[in-house]
Amino acid sequence: MQPTPEEIKAEIAKLRGMKPRIWRYTIWGDNNWKAIEAQIEVLENEMDDDDIQARWPDYEDMYYQDAALEALRWMDDGEDAEVPSASWKPVLSVVAPAPPVVVEPKQKKAKKITKRAKMNIYCPACGTWGIHSIPDLSPGHIEYTCSQCNTKFRIQIEFSEIDEEIEGASSSTD
C-alpha cells in the first residue's frame, strides 16, 4: 500500500528535522545532506525512476541517486519498504554537530634538534625484523633485544665519510 499524501508530508518534515543532526559528510567524503535533499526532492515532486536517473546521471552522483531511489521505493511500496528517515538513524547525532572552528596557526617555536635514527634489525635467532630507535648517532655498540623471541645481541655502529661530488653543489673550499 502506497503512503498517503499526509504520510509523505510527515516523512519530508522528519527528514528536514533530522538533517541538521546528521553529520554532513561520510568518511568517504559523500555529502549526507545532499542525499537527504535528494530524498526530499523525490518525495515533494513525486519523481519516478526515469526522473531520478536524469537528475543524478553521473557516477559521482551515485550516493545521491541511491538515496533518491530509496525514497522512491518507499513511495511505490509503502509498508513493504523502509521509510527513508530510518536509514539515517545510525548516523543521527544526539546534538547537532558543531560548526567548524577556524584555528589560527600558532607561531612556530624553535625546536631542539636531536639526532636519532631508526634501524631495521634482523634477528638471526627467529628470522624476524624489528625497528630499533638509536638515540645517539655516535659510533659504538647498541644492545638489542628481539621483541619476538627475546634474544639479546649487540650491534656495532660505524660511520665512514663518503667523498663524492654532487652535481650542482658548490664546494666551500673553492
C-alpha positions as CSV (number, residue, x, y, z in Angstrom):
1,M,0.0,0.0,0.0
2,Q,1.4,3.4,-1.0
3,P,1.8,6.1,1.6
4,T,-0.9,8.8,1.8
5,P,0.0,12.4,1.0
6,E,-0.1,13.1,4.7
7,E,2.4,10.4,5.4
8,I,4.7,11.8,2.6
9,K,4.4,15.3,4.1
10,A,5.2,13.8,7.6
11,E,8.3,12.0,6.2
12,I,9.5,15.2,4.4
13,A,9.2,17.1,7.7
14,K,11.0,14.3,9.6
15,L,13.9,14.3,7.0
16,R,14.2,18.1,7.3
17,G,14.2,17.8,11.1
18,M,16.9,15.1,11.0
19,K,19.2,16.9,8.5
20,P,20.9,19.3,10.9
21,R,21.6,16.4,13.3
22,I,23.2,14.2,10.7
23,W,27.0,14.5,10.0
24,R,27.3,16.5,6.8
25,Y,29.9,14.2,5.2
26,T,30.6,10.5,5.3
27,I,34.2,9.2,5.9
28,W,34.4,8.8,2.1
29,G,33.5,12.5,1.5
30,D,29.9,11.9,0.3
31,N,27.6,14.7,1.4
32,N,24.8,13.2,3.6
33,W,22.9,16.5,3.5
34,K,22.7,16.4,-0.3
35,A,21.5,12.8,-0.1
36,I,18.7,13.8,2.3
37,E,17.8,16.7,-0.1
38,A,17.6,14.2,-2.9
39,Q,15.1,12.1,-0.9
40,I,13.1,15.2,-0.1
41,E,13.1,16.2,-3.8
42,V,11.8,12.8,-4.8
43,L,9.0,12.9,-2.2
44,E,8.0,16.5,-3.0
45,N,8.0,16.1,-6.8
46,E,6.8,12.5,-6.9
47,M,9.7,11.7,-9.2
48,D,9.9,8.3,-10.9
49,D,12.9,6.1,-11.8
50,D,13.5,8.0,-15.1
51,D,13.4,11.4,-13.4
52,I,15.9,10.2,-10.8
53,Q,18.3,8.8,-13.5
54,A,18.0,12.1,-15.4
55,R,18.6,14.2,-12.2
56,W,21.6,12.2,-10.9
57,P,23.1,10.6,-14.0
58,D,26.8,10.6,-13.2
59,Y,28.9,8.0,-11.3
60,E,29.8,10.8,-8.9
61,D,26.1,11.2,-8.1
62,M,25.6,7.5,-7.2
63,Y,25.3,8.2,-3.5
64,Y,22.5,10.7,-4.1
65,Q,20.9,8.5,-6.7
66,D,20.8,5.6,-4.2
67,A,19.2,7.8,-1.6
68,A,16.6,9.1,-4.1
69,L,15.8,5.5,-5.2
70,E,15.3,4.6,-1.5
71,A,12.7,7.3,-1.2
72,L,11.1,6.1,-4.5
73,R,10.9,2.5,-3.2
74,W,9.0,3.7,-0.1
75,M,6.6,5.8,-2.2
76,D,6.0,2.8,-4.6
77,D,5.9,0.0,-2.0
78,G,4.7,1.8,1.1
79,E,4.5,-0.6,4.0
80,D,6.9,-3.1,2.3
81,A,9.8,-0.6,2.2
82,E,11.6,1.2,4.9
83,V,10.8,4.9,5.3
84,P,13.7,7.0,4.1
85,S,14.3,8.6,7.5
86,A,15.0,5.1,9.0
87,S,18.3,4.7,7.1
88,W,19.6,7.9,8.7
89,K,19.1,6.8,12.3
90,P,22.5,5.1,12.7
91,V,24.3,8.4,11.8
92,L,21.9,10.6,13.8
93,S,23.7,12.7,16.5
94,V,22.1,13.5,19.8
95,V,23.1,17.1,19.3
96,A,23.8,18.9,16.1
97,P,27.4,18.8,15.1
98,A,29.3,22.0,16.0
99,P,30.2,24.3,13.1
100,P,33.8,24.1,12.0
101,V,36.1,26.2,14.0
102,V,38.8,28.1,12.3
103,V,42.0,27.9,14.3
104,E,44.7,30.4,13.7
105,P,48.1,28.7,13.3
106,K,50.4,29.2,16.2
107,Q,53.8,30.7,15.7
108,K,56.4,28.0,15.4
109,K,58.8,27.7,18.3
110,A,62.4,26.8,17.8
111,K,62.9,23.1,18.2
112,K,65.8,21.4,19.7
113,I,67.3,19.1,17.2
114,T,68.1,15.7,18.5
115,K,69.9,13.3,16.2
116,R,68.1,10.0,16.2
117,A,67.9,7.2,13.8
118,K,65.7,4.1,13.3
119,M,67.3,1.0,12.1
120,N,65.7,-2.2,10.8
121,I,67.4,-5.1,12.6
122,Y,67.2,-8.7,11.6
123,C,67.2,-11.3,14.4
124,P,69.1,-14.4,13.2
125,A,67.6,-16.5,16.0
126,C,63.9,-16.2,15.0
127,G,64.2,-14.7,11.5
128,T,62.1,-11.6,12.1
129,W,62.8,-7.9,11.5
130,G,62.4,-5.2,14.2
131,I,62.9,-1.5,14.4
132,H,65.3,-0.1,16.9
133,S,65.5,3.6,17.7
134,I,69.0,4.8,18.2
135,P,69.1,7.9,20.5
136,D,72.6,9.0,19.6
137,L,74.3,8.8,16.2
138,S,77.7,8.1,17.6
139,P,79.8,5.1,16.7
140,G,79.8,2.2,19.1
141,H,77.7,-0.7,20.2
142,I,74.0,-0.9,21.0
143,E,72.2,-3.7,22.9
144,Y,69.2,-5.0,21.1
145,T,66.5,-7.4,22.4
146,C,64.3,-9.1,19.8
147,S,60.6,-8.4,20.6
148,Q,59.6,-11.8,19.2
149,C,62.0,-14.2,20.8
150,N,63.7,-12.1,23.5
151,T,67.2,-12.9,22.1
152,K,69.7,-10.3,23.2
153,F,72.6,-9.3,20.9
154,R,75.0,-6.4,20.3
155,I,75.2,-4.4,17.1
156,Q,78.3,-2.4,16.2
157,I,77.7,1.0,14.6
158,E,80.4,2.6,12.4
159,F,80.3,5.6,10.2
160,S,82.6,6.4,7.3
161,E,82.7,9.6,5.3
162,I,81.8,9.4,1.6
163,D,83.7,11.8,-0.6
164,E,81.7,12.3,-3.8
165,E,80.8,15.3,-5.9
166,I,77.2,16.3,-6.1
167,E,76.1,17.8,-9.3
168,G,75.1,21.5,-8.9
169,A,76.5,21.8,-5.4
170,S,79.3,24.3,-4.7
171,S,82.3,23.4,-2.5
172,S,83.2,25.6,0.4
173,T,86.9,25.1,-0.3
174,D,86.7,26.6,-3.9
